[in-house]
Amino acid sequence: YKKQKTTYTVYYSQIEYIESIGRKIVIHLTDGEKTEYNGTLKEAAAKTEGFTFAQAHNSFIVNIEGISKLDSHHLQMRSGEMIPISSKYHASFHASYQSYVKEDKNGHSKRYRHYGRYDPGKY
């Protein structure tokens, strides 16, 4: 993203969630820091498409890898931050989440394999 004629790089793995506040985009990072720039959530959604991100609300795009708890109407990030899931994005968000955690053909969860958990199929 660009801010005051300076280009900054933020890696997808560093992003916990993205929030839209008015005409500002706030990127909440996994280390607790945040950065902001002028833009729209639609533009941010286009940049995260194809990665492990899903829109949960008109104001929030979350990194699915950072979710620690999920129910029908809210999700909790590893940082403890609670994010609402709006009715508009309910079906598409839950479909994205289920696709992410869906087991592979050997019955291993992609989510846990990704985090380097014990994979009995390797030994």
Salt bridges, closest charged atoms under 4 A:
GLU19 OE1 - HIS28 NE2 2.84
GLU36 OE2 - LYS24 NZ 3.84
GLU65 OE2 - HIS114 NE2 2.90
ASP104 OD2 - ARG113 NE 3.18
ASP119 OD1 - HIS108 NE2 3.30
